[in-house]
């Protein structure tokens, strides 16, 4: 009896459906490929149609570029065919390269210096131009002033004749007062009252001041420390009613105390204009001095106020006040206290040899 054949259902899954699916996918892919190829062909056509034809100049430039590239390629081929450089040649090239780098560095430094020099030269030219401009302005100003001077009439001023009277020494028992004449103002300086007030106060507080006692024949010698005395008299009232400043001072190289009197140079004293008034401040002081027969008034005259001194001196002569004068540029007056000795804080510097100075002339009256 023959063997019975198995049916398709017995051999496995039917592959017809799978073959149909694969066929469909391949067909779709072929269709997509056809469409893409058609689109690319269309784009290429559009690109070629959009290209502008090259001009003669562009063609020539391209040909020259091709020739240059060909020459360069030939040179490179020749270099590739040459033998490799030896170690000695490499060292020579390295040394030449180092020299070139050094030369380049020096040149760079020179360029930097040159740049700085150019900047300095530019600045100097600007300064020169500015100075030249200022000089031109000054010259124009001088020319204008010279023109004004040519047009200004010459003033005729009568000279002032000043006679120098015969001088004589100050009497021994005279009470000397001072008057500082400066900046066209005259400041009366009372040199007696401050000294009397100081001596009276010093006697009261004498026991509070440290001192060194040196025994000697006759009266003992006392040397005081300056700092406690200066501290005690720092705010002392010297009874001054003329707005002047009184200050007790101890100079480092001196063995004596001093009272410095400084007037108010701007608002103090009596001005040149006020001297013309009948009852001015300086005239009232002269009224009191003329009652004291021992009073002597010495004018310390600054060179810038000689006319003020002449006016004040005429008032003093009219009131018959004994007076004298001397040229003095100081704006203050110093009273030396000779009865009290203090410790010297610093030794004076040795005097340097030089030409012999003339002796100081004593103050006189005239």
Residue pairs with C-beta under 8 A, 6 or more apart in sequence:
8 14
54 62
85 93
160 310
162 310
164 366
165 366
166 366
167 324
167 364
167 365
167 366
168 364
168 365
168 366
169 362
169 364
169 365
170 176
170 296
170 324
170 362
170 363
170 364
170 365
171 294
171 296
173 294
174 294
174 295
174 296
174 322
175 192
175 292
175 294
175 295
175 296
176 191
176 296
176 298
177 188
177 189
177 190
177 191
177 192
177 289
177 295
177 296
177 297
177 298
178 188
178 189
178 191
178 297
178 298
178 299
178 300
178 333
179 186
179 187
179 188
179 189
179 282
179 297
179 298
179 299
179 300
179 312
180 186
180 187
180 189
180 263
180 269
180 300
180 302
180 328
180 330
180 331
180 332
180 333
181 187
181 299
181 300
181 301
181 302
181 305
181 308
181 309
181 312
182 265
182 302
182 304
182 305
182 331
183 265
183 302
183 304
183 305
184 271
184 272
184 304
184 305
184 307
184 308
185 265
185 268
185 269
185 270
185 271
185 272
185 305
185 308
186 269
186 270
186 275
186 282
186 299
186 305
186 308
186 309
186 312
187 242
187 244
187 263
187 264
187 265
187 268
187 269
188 242
188 269
188 282
188 285
189 244
189 261
189 263
189 333
190 240
191 261
191 333
191 335
193 238
193 239
194 238
194 240
194 246
194 259
194 261
194 335
195 259
195 335
195 337
197 236
197 238
197 239
198 233
198 236
198 238
198 248
198 259
198 337
199 339
201 233
201 236
202 229
202 340
205 232
208 228
208 232
209 224
209 225
209 228
209 229
209 232
210 224
210 225
210 228
211 222
211 223
211 224
211 225
212 222
212 223
212 343
213 220
213 221
213 222
214 220
214 221
214 222
214 223
215 221
221 341
222 341
223 255
223 341
223 342
223 343
224 340
224 341
224 342
224 343
225 342
225 343
226 250
226 257
226 342
226 343
226 345
229 248
229 250
229 257
229 340
229 342
230 248
230 249
230 250
233 248
234 248
236 246
236 248
238 246
238 259
240 246
242 263
242 268
242 269
243 263
243 264
243 267
243 268
244 261
244 262
244 263
244 264
244 268
245 261
245 262
245 263
246 259
246 260
246 261
247 259
247 260
247 262
248 257
248 258
248 259
248 260
249 257
249 258
249 259
249 260
249 334
250 257
250 258
250 342
250 345
251 258
252 344
252 345
252 346
253 344
253 345
253 346
253 347
253 348
254 342
254 344
255 341
255 342
255 343
255 344
256 336
256 337
256 338
256 340
256 341
256 342
257 336
257 337
257 340
257 342
258 334
258 335
258 336
258 337
259 334
259 335
259 337
260 332
260 333
260 334
260 335
261 332
261 333
261 334
261 335
262 331
262 332
263 269
263 331
263 332
265 331
269 281
269 282
270 280
270 281
270 282
270 312
272 305
272 307
272 308
272 311
274 280
274 281
274 282
275 282
275 283
275 308
275 311
275 312
275 315
276 311
277 283
282 312
282 315
283 315
283 319
286 315
286 316
286 319
286 321
287 319
289 295
289 297
289 319
289 321
290 319
290 320
290 321
295 321
295 322
296 322
296 323
296 324
296 365
297 316
297 321
297 322
297 323
297 324
298 323
298 324
298 325
298 326
298 363
298 365
299 309
299 312
299 313
299 323
299 324
299 325
299 326
300 325
300 326
300 328
300 330
300 333
301 309
301 325
301 326
301 327
301 328
302 327
302 328
302 329
302 331
303 327
303 329
309 325
313 323
313 325
316 323
317 323
322 365
323 365
323 366
324 363
324 364
324 365
324 366
325 366
326 363
